Structures are given as C-alpha cells and as structure tokens.
Amino acid sequence: MLDRPSSAMRDRLAMYSGNALKLGLFGVNCSSGRSATRVPERWSASWADCLALSRMADDAGIDFMLPVGRWKGYGGDTDMHGETLETITWATGLLAATSRITVFGTVHAPLFHPIIAAKQCVTADHVGCGRFGLNIVAGWNEGEFEMFGVEQREHEARYDYAQEWIDAIKLAWGPQDDFDFAGTHIKLKTVRAKPKPYGGTRPLIMNAGSSGTGQAFAMRNCDAYFTATSSSRQGGVEATAKMVAGVKSEAAALGREIEVFTVGQVVCRPTQKEAEDYYRHAIIDNADWGAVDGMLSIKNITPQTVGEDEYRKKREYFASRAIGGYPFVGSPDRVAEHLADLSRGGVRGIAFSMVNYLEELPLFRDEVLPRLARLGVREA
Ligand SMILES: Cc1cc2nc3c(=O)[nH]c(=O)nc-3n(C[C@H](O)[C@H](O)[C@H](O)COP(=O)(O)O)c2cc1C
C-alpha cells in the first residue's frame, strides 16, 4: 500500500497521474455490467472478479472505477443488475487491495443519512490514502425508493434535498466541529465528525444529472460532471468541444471549474470485423430484451405510452447506445483514435464498460493504451 505524504486537491483531481484523458471502468459492481445481454460470458460482478479486475486495472494504470448505485434488477432472462455490491463497502475493499486507482462510491442522497455517508466516505478515503471519490445520485427509479419506504420527491425537490445533503457532507468533512445544520429537509445538532478526509482535503465529487436542474447541481457542487455524449459525438470533435465549452462556461459563471467526463462501451478486438461481429452478437442478436423493456418501463416508455413504432426505435436505441453509452467498437487503432478524439474535444475522461471486463481488459491494456500514449493523450 502506497502511503501518500500529501493529497493536494489538484493531485486528487488529476487522479494522481499526468494522463490528459482519464480512463475508468464503469458498472463493475453490477451483474451484467452495462450490457443487457444474454451471452454466457456476461459480467458476474462477483467479489472475486471485481478484486481481480481492480488489481489488473491498477497495474495497467487505469485511472478510476465508477460503480452503479442500484438496488433492484431490471428483469428479463438475466435480471440485469439483479446482483449488485453496495458501492461504498465495495470501494473500500478495492481501495485496500490497490495502490494507484481512484475508486468512487455512488450514493443515493435520500437513502443515506448524510453524517453516516460522510463517515463512510472518510473511512474509504483513509483506506485508499486519498483515492476515494463520491458520485451523488438524486434518484430516478421509483421502485427502488419504494423498497426503502422512502417517497421519491418530485424532480426539482430531489435536487433541493441533494443540495442540503452535500452541504452537510462538506461541513462534516470540513474543519468545523460541533456545527448545527438547519436546512428545510435536514436538521442536525452539534455534529462532530472526525477524522477528516485523508490529507487535509476532500474526496472528488461527481454527478451525472442530465436535466437542466441536475446539470446546475453539478456546476454548483461538483469537480466532475459526467454526461452521455452520444448526440454531440455525431458531430465529431467540434461538436464535443462545443458541448464541453458550454458546460465549462456555465460553471465559470458561478466562479467554479468543472471537468467534463463521458461514458461509453468498449468492444475492442484485433480486427475491426471481429469487433463489429462481437458487438452485434452480444448487444443486438443476444440482447436481453426483457431487461431493456424493464428499464424502459421504469422510465414510463411502453408501447402504450409512446406507440408501437416509436417504442421499437427506443428499444433499439437503448440496447445499442443508451444503456452502455456510446459504443467504441473496433480494432485497437480505431478505438484509440475515437478515444483520443474525446480528449481533443476537451473531455477529461471516460468511464467505460466491457461485456466481460476481465477477459477484455488485457487486449485494451496491451494494444489501446500504448496507442493512446503515442497519440499524446496518456502517459507511456
Ligand atoms: C455516468 C453516470 C452514472 C450514473 N450513476 C447512477 C447510479 O449509480 N445510480 C442511479 O440511480 N443513477 C445513476 N445515474 C443517473 C443520474 O444520476 C441521473 O439521475 C440521470 O442522469 C437523470 O438526470 P436528472 O436527475 O438530472 O433528471 C448515472 C448517470 C450517468 C450518466
């Protein structure tokens, strides 16, 4: 275990590396990862696999791991996300077993008491010597809230609550002791929270709200904003650069700096044809349409609500590019070139998934990472 003498905020933000483009693995704590697929090699999310993968990723210089906070599966043949490891305890275990990689915990603000969450994050952060990050989720999935006996607030109010929650967390992490907090929703008396996060700073904070309110929340409170780039990527580097500049200037208007990250799905094979064949095989021909339907119905998208034709389009769109995010499918040359384009457009990093991360990361490590270094977006 690396004992870090200091953990300056800029080092945390850089995830302790000089890589211009940060790379992270997304959804590893959930069965099926980010792919609604029936192929037998789909991700198990067992602890043994998570542990082996985190060590491989740590050795390879992958910058971060971002789990999904998820409590109930989507159904279908595979019950995608039917088995998930709780993210802060998962992160703590992985941080103890690795030495360089940043590991996020993904927390539903309304489901975790802020003072308990603050201390859980601090514990993970000490275990990882300053490598823990927090993804705040306001919540979107009604069925999950029901299962906790917690009522889902209407959309704007979710972010009002999340604002108080993160204010309370930041106070608990800050120097002040015995503070009171008198919010509309959260009321705390004489709070004492020690120790503080590792190294006298605080964990990285990210959010991925897609609505205007969610994005504004990220601007006000977070270091990193994660956004899907499927639409802006159609327009290439220029459209990506425009999207990033828009986010950054909104943050700058609030006197804040924020980095823009995105998500995607990587299918890399030695040749372009092999990659495209596998993508079609796993993501389209063997899609778990029952799980896709389950996810769509939570979002109130059904043949009854949108009509048969529109539903068919939505279903295909979700299976092919919404659940896993933008697909990076191809040979090492193609995948590296597309990832480098993100960096050229000003995107700071990407959290990506693979159908089976453990089987697929070695080719990515051996063939894509050196190309990204040669393209100037990663250290050798
Ligand atoms: C990278 C990324 C990670 C996310 N992680 C989670 C998660 O772990 N759990 C969850 O319930 N929602 C997650 N979401 C959903 C968002 O937090 C958010 O609720 C959603 O984008 C809807 O945006 P809105 O809240 O602004 O309406 C994630 C979204 C993205 C793009």
The ligand as an SDF file (V2000), in Angstrom:
LIG
                    3D

 31 33  0  0  0  0  0  0  0  0999 V2000
  -22.1100    8.2600  -15.5540 C   0  0  0  0  0  0  0  0  0  0  0  0
  -23.4580    8.1310  -14.9150 C   0  0  0  0  0  0  0  0  0  0  0  0
  -23.5720    7.4610  -13.7220 C   0  0  0  0  0  0  0  0  0  0  0  0
  -24.7960    7.3350  -13.0900 C   0  0  0  0  0  0  0  0  0  0  0  0
  -24.8910    6.5710  -11.9710 N   0  0  0  0  0  0  0  0  0  0  0  0
  -26.1100    6.3320  -11.4390 C   0  0  0  0  0  0  0  0  0  0  0  0
  -26.2500    5.4100  -10.3770 C   0  0  0  0  0  0  0  0  0  0  0  0
  -25.2730    4.7970   -9.9780 O   0  0  0  0  0  0  0  0  0  0  0  0
  -27.4780    5.1960   -9.8460 N   0  0  0  0  0  0  0  0  0  0  0  0
  -28.5920    5.8500  -10.3040 C   0  0  0  0  0  0  0  0  0  0  0  0
  -29.6760    5.6120   -9.7730 O   0  0  0  0  0  0  0  0  0  0  0  0
  -28.4930    6.7360  -11.3110 N   0  0  0  0  0  0  0  0  0  0  0  0
  -27.2860    6.9800  -11.8890 C   0  0  0  0  0  0  0  0  0  0  0  0
  -27.1750    7.8370  -12.9530 N   0  0  0  0  0  0  0  0  0  0  0  0
  -28.3350    8.6820  -13.3210 C   0  0  0  0  0  0  0  0  0  0  0  0
  -28.1050   10.1440  -12.9700 C   0  0  0  0  0  0  0  0  0  0  0  0
  -27.6200   10.3200  -11.6650 O   0  0  0  0  0  0  0  0  0  0  0  0
  -29.3860   10.9590  -13.1410 C   0  0  0  0  0  0  0  0  0  0  0  0
  -30.3590   10.5970  -12.1910 O   0  0  0  0  0  0  0  0  0  0  0  0
  -29.9790   10.7780  -14.5140 C   0  0  0  0  0  0  0  0  0  0  0  0
  -28.9990   11.1110  -15.4830 O   0  0  0  0  0  0  0  0  0  0  0  0
  -31.2140   11.6620  -14.6930 C   0  0  0  0  0  0  0  0  0  0  0  0
  -30.8630   13.0160  -14.6100 O   0  0  0  0  0  0  0  0  0  0  0  0
  -31.6840   14.0400  -13.7300 P   0  0  0  0  0  0  0  0  0  0  0  0
  -31.6220   13.5650  -12.3170 O   0  0  0  0  0  0  0  0  0  0  0  0
  -30.9910   15.3670  -13.9190 O   0  0  0  0  0  0  0  0  0  0  0  0
  -33.0730   14.0330  -14.2680 O   0  0  0  0  0  0  0  0  0  0  0  0
  -25.9510    7.9350  -13.6400 C   0  0  0  0  0  0  0  0  0  0  0  0
  -25.8470    8.6060  -14.8720 C   0  0  0  0  0  0  0  0  0  0  0  0
  -24.6190    8.6730  -15.5380 C   0  0  0  0  0  0  0  0  0  0  0  0
  -24.5440    9.3710  -16.8680 C   0  0  0  0  0  0  0  0  0  0  0  0
  1  2  1  0
  2  3  1  0
  2 30  2  0
  3  4  2  0
  4  5  1  0
  4 28  1  0
  5  6  2  0
  6  7  1  0
  6 13  1  0
  7  8  2  0
  7  9  1  0
  9 10  1  0
 10 11  2  0
 10 12  1  0
 12 13  2  0
 13 14  1  0
 14 15  1  0
 14 28  1  0
 15 16  1  0
 16 17  1  0
 16 18  1  0
 18 19  1  0
 18 20  1  0
 20 21  1  0
 20 22  1  0
 22 23  1  0
 23 24  1  0
 24 25  2  0
 24 26  1  0
 24 27  1  0
 28 29  2  0
 29 30  1  0
 30 31  1  0
M  END
$$$$
